[in-house]
Amino acid sequence: MESPAAGVARETGTPEILCHVRERVATLTFHRPEAKNALTMAMKEALYLLVRDLETDPEVGCLLLTGAGGAFSSGGDTKRMQKEGKPPSMEDRQRQLRWEHELPRMLHRSSKPTIAALPGAAAGAACSIALACDLRIAAESAFLVTSFAKLGLSGDYGGTWFMTRLVGPAKAREIYFTAERVDAKTGLELGLFNRVVPDAALADEAFKLAARIAAGPPIALRYMKANLNRALDSSLEDCLRYEADRMVRGAQTDDYTEAVAAFAEKRTPQFKGR
């Protein structure tokens, strides 16, 4: 899936990550197709800064992550890691990885909906990044693979947390222990993918979904995502209290007034995030 031709390009600091904004959708594209979009440090730094800055950008209502050249991303660049050798110390590597883990944390906690569009493989850390997004839409040839067991590693980027909550503990363990590919059909059945579409239709279908969500009421969507995230770990009583508070707050917004008026006038509401 390539970045939309139309749209305003944003500076990312590296040609390995592209960012275009159109119809309130920020499309972030892994752009290292010669290496199946394997993640370099420059890409990780650019993604961190983009997701951080887009969080407060009033022109953006939804983030869409994808990859160029028929792959989402093959994950960490193991060839480059091998050349670079082991980090200076365990403490240095742990410090580095804790910083890298801010990316899946930001995607999950972002007040804006996030979507991963997979044109092909999403492996290792990239699989975890896709799982950190709110929704996933996959091409028929796409697949997820954790990869870590084949590398003698245990997993990172929050993949075990996201996978367990999406498919349940038993299936998550099977997927991690075996490192077998989860194809698009199986991923849809398990609930890892929200939608599966023909390869040629992925770019259009993913953008249509993102644009539809981005056109929604920003404040309500922010409250909605917070409600859904809270439901992962909180009691029903806590969730009910939080929902009541945000429901009343939402009814005080201009967007709510606009939605009611639009319904009465049988027109599409124009939300302003106020």
Stockholm file with secondary structure:
# STOCKHOLM 1.0

chainA/1-274         MESPAAGVARETGTPEILCHVRERVATLTFHRPEAKNALTMAMKEALYLLVRDLETDPEVGCLLLTGAGGAFSSGGDTKRMQKEGKPPSMEDRQRQLRWEHELPRMLHRSSKPTIAALPGAAAGAACSIALACDLRIAAESAFLVTSFAKLGLSGDYGGTWFMTRLVGPAKAREIYFTAERVDAKTGLELGLFNRVVPDAALADEAFKLAARIAAGPPIALRYMKANLNRALDSSLEDCLRYEADRMVRGAQTDDYTEAVAAFAEKRTPQFKGR
#=GR chainA/1-274 SS CCCCSSSEECCCSSTTEEEEEETTEEEEEECCGGGTTCBCHHHHHHHHHHHHHHTTCTTCCEEEEEESTTCSBCCBCHHHHHHHCSCSCHHHHHHHHHHHTHHHHHHHHCSSCEEEEESSEEETHHHHHHHHSSEEEEETTCEEECCHHHHTCCCCTTHHHHHHHHHCHHHHHHHHHHCCCEEHHHHHHHTSCSEEECGGGHHHHHHHHHHHHHTSCHHHHHHHHHHHHHTTTSCHHHHHHHHHHHHHHHTTSHHHHHHHHHHHHTSCCCCCCC
#=GC SS_cons         CCCCSSSEECCCSSTTEEEEEETTEEEEEECCGGGTTCBCHHHHHHHHHHHHHHTTCTTCCEEEEEESTTCSBCCBCHHHHHHHCSCSCHHHHHHHHHHHTHHHHHHHHCSSCEEEEESSEEETHHHHHHHHSSEEEEETTCEEECCHHHHTCCCCTTHHHHHHHHHCHHHHHHHHHHCCCEEHHHHHHHTSCSEEECGGGHHHHHHHHHHHHHTSCHHHHHHHHHHHHHTTTSCHHHHHHHHHHHHHHHTTSHHHHHHHHHHHHTSCCCCCCC
//
